[in-house]
Amino acid sequence: MTMDEASMVGLMGRVTGTIGPGLVGEVIVRVRGGAEHFLAYPAAGTERIERGTMVTVVEYLPPRTVYVAAMYGG
């Protein structure tokens, strides 16, 4: 795991495009002094995460893909 990969895991973001099985969602994450959009998949493969939900980055696949889990129990 590189330093960039390690620094992404654990960051918080907000869903901007619904994430779920069969869907490629989108999240915005505050990183590198700004906010960036990433393609997103659910960390739990069957979970559906709606737009506006706060999430935590569980895994980062460079350059622009993250696996996320809903915060606060969904």
KERO-855473 format. One record per residue: residue number from 1; residue in one letter; y, z, x of N, C-alpha, C, O, CB in turn. Coordinates in Angstrom, 3 decimals. Glycine has a CB too. Example, Ala and Ser with C-alpha at 12.3 -4.5 7.8 and 13.67 -1.06 7.14 Angstrom:
KERO-855473
SITE resi resn      npy      npz      npx     capy     capz     capx      cpy      cpz      cpx      opy      opz      opx     cbpy     cbpz     cbpx
SITE    1    a   -5.690    7.800   13.190   -4.500    7.800   12.300   -3.300    7.800   13.200   -3.319    8.465   14.236   -4.473    9.046   11.308
SITE    2    s   -2.250    7.080   12.850   -1.060    7.140   13.670    0.030    7.870   12.900    1.138    8.039   13.409   -0.598    5.725   14.084
***
This chain:
KERO-855473
SITE resi resn      npy      npz      npx     capy     capz     capx      cpy      cpz      cpx      opy      opz      opx     cbpy     cbpz     cbpx
SITE    1    m   -1.182    0.000    0.855    0.000    0.000    0.000    1.238    0.000    0.895    1.356    0.832    1.795    0.002    1.233   -0.970
SITE    2    t    2.156   -0.930    0.649    3.380   -0.991    1.433    4.393    0.010    0.903    4.202    0.601   -0.161    3.967   -2.409    1.415
SITE    3    m    5.462    0.192    1.647    6.511    1.119    1.226    7.110    0.696   -0.112    7.352    1.546   -0.968    7.610    1.202    2.293
SITE    4    d    7.359   -0.626   -0.315    7.916   -1.097   -1.583    6.979   -0.789   -2.741    7.425   -0.374   -3.810    8.193   -2.599   -1.520
SITE    5    e    5.668   -0.992   -2.531    4.703   -0.709   -3.583    4.714    0.767   -3.929    4.716    1.131   -5.105    3.301   -1.145   -3.161
SITE    6    a    4.722    1.618   -2.916    4.725    3.061   -3.140    5.998    3.493   -3.850    5.957    4.388   -4.695    4.579    3.813   -1.814
SITE    7    s    7.119    2.881   -3.528    8.385    3.303   -4.119    8.513    2.865   -5.583    9.316    3.442   -6.316    9.546    2.744   -3.310
SITE    8    m    7.755    1.872   -6.025    7.794    1.423   -7.420    6.987    2.346   -8.330    7.393    2.614   -9.461    7.263   -0.008   -7.530
SITE    9    v    5.849    2.831   -7.843    4.977    3.668   -8.654    5.701    4.974   -8.988    6.237    5.651   -8.111    3.636    3.950   -7.918
SITE   10    g    5.701    5.306  -10.278    6.354    6.520  -10.735    7.756    6.305  -11.276    8.329    7.207  -11.887    6.407    7.494   -9.627
SITE   11    l    8.319    5.114  -11.059    9.657    4.842  -11.591    9.596    4.704  -13.107    8.571    4.318  -13.668   10.253    3.561  -10.957
SITE   12    m   10.710    5.025  -13.759   10.810    4.897  -15.206   11.459    3.577  -15.566   12.268    3.035  -14.814   11.603    6.064  -15.804
SITE   13    g   11.093    3.076  -16.721   11.686    1.844  -17.223   11.714    1.855  -18.737   11.240    2.793  -19.379   10.918    0.623  -16.713
SITE   14    r   12.277    0.797  -19.295   12.335    0.632  -20.754   11.751   -0.733  -21.096   12.050   -1.735  -20.446   13.811    0.769  -21.295
SITE   15    v   10.913   -0.753  -22.130   10.286   -1.999  -22.566   11.326   -2.892  -23.237   12.023   -2.463  -24.157    9.106   -1.715  -23.534
SITE   16    t   11.425   -4.138  -22.768   12.351   -5.103  -23.364   11.607   -6.211  -24.094   12.214   -6.995  -24.824   13.253   -5.703  -22.292
SITE   17    g   10.303   -6.277  -23.899    9.436   -7.224  -24.599    8.093   -6.555  -24.823    7.471   -6.097  -23.864    9.274   -8.559  -23.798
SITE   18    t    7.627   -6.485  -26.067    6.425   -5.735  -26.425    5.259   -6.011  -25.479    4.985   -7.158  -25.127    6.016   -6.067  -27.843
SITE   19    i    4.578   -4.934  -25.073    3.447   -4.979  -24.152    2.188   -4.663  -24.943    2.190   -3.751  -25.769    3.635   -3.979  -22.962
SITE   20    g    1.107   -5.409  -24.699   -0.141   -5.093  -25.386   -1.252   -6.037  -25.015   -1.046   -6.961  -24.228    0.060   -5.117  -26.869
SITE   21    p   -2.440   -5.820  -25.573   -3.574   -6.698  -25.301   -3.234   -8.136  -25.689   -2.782   -8.386  -26.807   -4.830   -6.217  -26.061
SITE   22    g   -3.444   -9.062  -24.788   -3.149  -10.466  -25.049   -1.676  -10.827  -24.955   -1.306  -11.977  -25.193   -3.645  -10.827  -26.391
SITE   23    l   -0.834   -9.865  -24.613    0.606  -10.104  -24.495    1.069   -9.817  -23.070    0.614   -8.863  -22.438    1.391   -9.229  -25.504
SITE   24    v    1.961  -10.638  -22.580    2.640  -10.328  -21.323    3.999   -9.791  -21.736    4.851  -10.533  -22.224    2.758  -11.600  -20.351
SITE   25    g    4.190   -8.506  -21.538    5.438   -7.876  -21.927    6.443   -7.896  -20.795    6.215   -8.499  -19.746    5.192   -6.457  -22.376
SITE   26    e    7.565   -7.222  -21.028    8.615   -7.156  -20.023    9.245   -5.773  -20.044    9.429   -5.173  -21.104    9.682   -8.248  -20.262
SITE   27    v    9.573   -5.278  -18.856   10.280   -4.000  -18.737   11.464   -4.175  -17.802   11.477   -5.059  -16.945    9.333   -2.877  -18.222
SITE   28    i   12.456   -3.316  -17.983   13.579   -3.254  -17.052   13.474   -1.903  -16.348   13.349   -0.855  -16.982   14.980   -3.432  -17.790
SITE   29    v   13.530   -1.963  -15.013   13.358   -0.769  -14.186   14.551   -0.659  -13.249   14.996   -1.654  -12.677   12.017   -0.820  -13.382
SITE   30    r   15.068    0.562  -13.094   16.144    0.797  -12.140   15.518    0.941  -10.764   14.770    1.882  -10.499   16.986    2.064  -12.517
SITE   31    v   15.838   -0.012   -9.891   15.231   -0.048   -8.559   16.181   -0.747   -7.588   16.963   -1.607   -7.994   13.850   -0.772   -8.595
SITE   32    r   16.118   -0.389   -6.336   16.917   -1.027   -5.280   18.414   -1.055   -5.599   19.093   -2.035   -5.295   16.425   -2.445   -5.052
SITE   33    g   18.921   -0.004   -6.197   20.349    0.089   -6.477   20.819   -0.688   -7.689   22.024   -0.832   -7.895   21.099   -0.369   -5.309
SITE   34    g   19.904   -1.189   -8.491   20.271   -1.934   -9.691   19.171   -1.822  -10.729   18.350   -0.906  -10.691   20.544   -3.409   -9.357
SITE   35    a   19.168   -2.759  -11.650   18.127   -2.809  -12.678   17.504   -4.195  -12.627   18.210   -5.202  -12.590   18.705   -2.493  -14.111
SITE   36    e   16.173   -4.241  -12.624   15.456   -5.514  -12.526   14.393   -5.609  -13.601   13.825   -4.605  -14.030   14.820   -5.676  -11.140
SITE   37    h   14.132   -6.852  -14.036   13.097   -7.120  -15.037   11.784   -7.436  -14.341   11.761   -8.105  -13.308   13.512   -8.288  -15.967
SITE   38    f   10.684   -6.946  -14.920    9.344   -7.201  -14.410    8.428   -7.585  -15.562    8.592   -7.095  -16.679    8.792   -5.967  -13.660
SITE   39    l    7.454   -8.468  -15.292    6.397   -8.726  -16.254    5.573   -7.453  -16.339    5.382   -6.777  -15.328    5.515   -9.971  -15.846
SITE   40    a    5.082   -7.112  -17.521    4.408   -5.822  -17.680    3.140   -5.927  -18.515    3.058   -6.682  -19.483    5.347   -4.822  -18.314
SITE   41    y    2.160   -5.140  -18.099    0.890   -5.001  -18.796    0.641   -3.512  -19.024    1.137   -2.679  -18.266   -0.283   -5.661  -17.988
SITE   42    p   -0.131   -3.169  -20.070   -0.435   -1.750  -20.294   -1.447   -1.243  -19.277   -2.426   -1.928  -18.981   -0.968   -1.529  -21.720
SITE   43    a   -1.218   -0.046  -18.739   -2.168    0.562  -17.805   -3.494    0.820  -18.522   -4.565    0.630  -17.946   -1.597    1.887  -17.214
SITE   44    a   -3.415    1.255  -19.785   -4.603    1.390  -20.638   -4.709    0.071  -21.386   -3.908   -0.206  -22.279   -4.507    2.644  -21.639
SITE   45    g   -5.690   -0.741  -21.026   -5.780   -2.127  -21.500   -5.644   -2.364  -22.986   -5.266   -3.466  -23.384   -7.040   -2.671  -21.087
SITE   46    t   -5.935   -1.378  -23.835   -5.879   -1.589  -25.280   -4.591   -1.059  -25.904   -4.376   -1.208  -27.107   -7.067   -0.932  -25.939
SITE   47    e   -3.740   -0.445  -25.097   -2.499    0.172  -25.611   -1.462   -0.893  -25.955   -1.326   -1.892  -25.249   -1.914    1.159  -24.576
SITE   48    r   -0.736   -0.668  -27.043    0.399   -1.519  -27.416    1.649   -0.667  -27.250    1.729    0.438  -27.786    0.266   -2.081  -28.900
SITE   49    i    2.623   -1.181  -26.508    3.855   -0.427  -26.248    5.025   -1.257  -26.780    5.273   -2.372  -26.320    4.029   -0.110  -24.704
SITE   50    e    5.719   -0.709  -27.732    6.783   -1.435  -28.431    8.087   -1.469  -27.640    8.336   -0.636  -26.768    7.030   -0.808  -29.786
SITE   51    r    8.895   -2.445  -27.970   10.225   -2.610  -27.377   11.033   -1.327  -27.550   11.016   -0.715  -28.618   10.970   -3.810  -28.019
SITE   52    g   11.742   -0.922  -26.492   12.576    0.273  -26.531   11.879    1.524  -26.025   12.539    2.536  -25.789   13.045    0.505  -27.921
SITE   53    t   10.557    1.482  -25.850    9.800    2.640  -25.380   10.055    2.879  -23.901   10.111    1.936  -23.112    8.299    2.445  -25.635
SITE   54    m   10.211    4.146  -23.529   10.334    4.515  -22.120    8.935    4.557  -21.518    8.004    5.089  -22.121   11.065    5.893  -21.948
SITE   55    v    8.798    3.983  -20.309    7.502    3.895  -19.643    7.612    4.347  -18.192    8.703    4.450  -17.633    6.956    2.460  -19.713
SITE   56    t    6.452    4.613  -17.599    6.342    4.934  -16.183    5.511    3.854  -15.506    4.480    3.442  -16.037    5.711    6.342  -15.968
SITE   57    v    5.949    3.394  -14.341    5.188    2.404  -13.578    3.978    3.105  -12.956    4.121    4.092  -12.233    6.081    1.723  -12.472
SITE   58    v    2.790    2.581  -13.249    1.541    3.138  -12.750    1.022    2.327  -11.558    0.430    2.873  -10.627    0.489    3.177  -13.870
SITE   59    e    1.258    1.010  -11.610    0.815    0.131  -10.527    1.802   -1.018  -10.400    2.353   -1.479  -11.400   -0.629   -0.402  -10.783
SITE   60    y    2.024   -1.476   -9.189    2.953   -2.568   -8.905    2.220   -3.673   -8.161    1.574   -3.427   -7.143    4.166   -2.068   -8.081
SITE   61    l    2.326   -4.902   -8.682    1.750   -6.069   -8.027    2.895   -7.013   -7.657    3.435   -7.705   -8.519    0.696   -6.782   -8.952
SITE   62    p    3.264   -7.039   -6.375    4.389   -7.875   -5.952    4.156   -9.342   -6.307    3.011   -9.795   -6.297    4.619   -7.732   -4.444
SITE   63    p    5.200  -10.088   -6.616    6.578   -9.625   -6.526    7.163   -9.093   -7.827    8.133   -8.338   -7.768    7.424  -10.725   -6.040
SITE   64    r    6.624   -9.445   -9.022    7.334   -9.118  -10.263    6.442   -8.595  -11.382    6.784   -8.773  -12.551    8.054  -10.323  -10.749
SITE   65    t    5.322   -7.963  -11.079    4.412   -7.502  -12.127    4.144   -6.007  -11.989    3.933   -5.499  -10.888    3.090   -8.286  -12.076
SITE   66    v    4.155   -5.307  -13.135    3.860   -3.887  -13.154    2.870   -3.567  -14.272    2.808   -4.256  -15.290    5.149   -3.071  -13.324
SITE   67    y    2.108   -2.512  -14.054    1.287   -1.910  -15.104    1.967   -0.605  -15.457    2.343    0.163  -14.571   -0.222   -1.689  -14.649
SITE   68    v    2.129   -0.348  -16.754    2.916    0.805  -17.192    2.180    1.646  -18.224    1.247    1.179  -18.878    4.240    0.344  -17.763
SITE   69    a    2.613    2.885  -18.357    2.121    3.799  -19.397    3.320    4.374  -20.135    4.349    4.676  -19.532    1.238    4.944  -18.784
SITE   70    a    3.175    4.522  -21.448    4.251    5.088  -22.257    4.490    6.541  -21.869    3.551    7.293  -21.608    3.920    4.981  -23.758
SITE   71    m    5.748    6.915  -21.835    6.113    8.310  -21.552    6.136    9.086  -22.860    6.206    8.491  -23.936    7.499    8.402  -20.830
SITE   72    y    6.080   10.388  -22.775    6.258   11.264  -23.922    5.225   11.003  -25.023    5.520   11.153  -26.209    7.654   11.099  -24.479
SITE   73    g    4.022   10.612  -24.621    2.945   10.419  -25.588    3.095    9.207  -26.469    2.508    9.131  -27.548    2.835   11.603  -26.440
SITE   74    g    3.901    8.237  -25.997    4.023    6.985  -26.732    5.245    6.977  -27.556    5.515    5.996  -28.249    2.835    6.743  -27.594
***
